[in-house]
Amino acid sequence: MVLMSNIAFMVVLLMSLFVVIPPADADIYRYVDASGRVHFTDTPTHGRYDMYLKENAPVKATNRSYLDIIRRHATSYQLEEALVKAVIKVESDYQPKIVSRKGAQGLMQLIPETAKDLKVSNPFDPYENIRGGSEYLRMMLDLFNNDVELALAAYNSGPSTVKRYGGIPPYDETQNYVKKVKRYLDYYRQAGDPLL
């Protein structure tokens, strides 16, 4: 009887080796403790954890659908399509699930507070993210009298920083950001629809 149950156990064990278990989708949360140590988990144990990466965000967009989304929101917010494409390229390289070290999320790298202000409930959804980023870009252009360089600097470092310095802030990151976006802006103006 014991031999029979051992054989049954071995058969079940061997069969389980051939069962393919799909990878689990899990959101990743981050918490920085009082000593500055960063903790990551997929199951937060207290309310001080913040969303870091949305693993199960539905990402079904293709280059064609990105173009459609960009075109729709560029038209809606009276933006040049090439400008929206260039910002997305520099911000995320068209990776919809990306999260920066500063917590910016999605294709147009929206900071959670900005996303909330723009009523973006899922910053990892390409449609919502591009809508929110396009709206914010339009706000920056309006704030800085359609000066693309100042609007881009404000998109990167915040409008108050641009106002404080009376122009592009003297930060390498912001100055390089403006140059990169302008380079891709020129590329997309010439290339038309293709995305890199």
Residue, then its C-alpha position, 0 to 999 in steps of 0.5 A: m500500500v505504501l509502495m503504491s502511494n509512493i508510485a502515485f506520488m512520483v507519477v503526479l510529480l513527474m506529470s507536474l514537470f510537464v505542465v506549463i505554468p504561464p508567467a504571472d502578471a503582477d504590479i510592482y510596488r516600491y517603498v523607501d524606508a526612513s534610512g533611504r533603503v528602497h524595497f520592492t514587492d508585488t504584494p504591499t504589506h502597508g500603505r506606504y508602498d507606491m505603484y512602481l511598475k504596472e505589469n498587467a497593463p494591457v499593451k496592444a498598441t502597434n506602431r499603426s495604432y500609436l500613429d492613430i492615437i498621436r494623430r487624434h490627440a495632436t489634432s485635438y490639442q492643436l499640436e504638430e504630430a512630429l512634436v508629439k512623436a519626438v517627445i515620446k521618442v525621447e521620453s520613453d523610446y515608445q515603451p509604454k510600461i517604462v517608469s523613470r527613477k523619478g516616478a514618471q510613467g508611460l510613453m510620455q513619462l507623466i509624473p503621477e501628480t501631473a497624470k492625476d491633474l490631467k485625469v489620466s487614470n492609467p498612465f500605462d495605457p497608450y491612449e490615456n498617456i498620449r492624451g494626457g501628455s499632449e494636453y500637458l504639452r499644449m499647456m506648456l506651449d500656451l504658457f510660453n507663447n508657443d516657444v517650443e524650446l521653452a515649452l520642452a524645457a518646462y515639460n522636462s523640468g517644470p514650468s516654475t523652473v523655466k520661469r525662475y531662470g527666464g529661459i531654459p534652465p542651466y541643467d545638462e539634463t534639460q538642455n540635452y532633452v531640448k536638443k534631442v527632442k528638436r533633433y527628432l522633431d526635425y526627423y519626424r517632420q521629414a520622415g512623416d509617419p514612420l516611428l523609430 
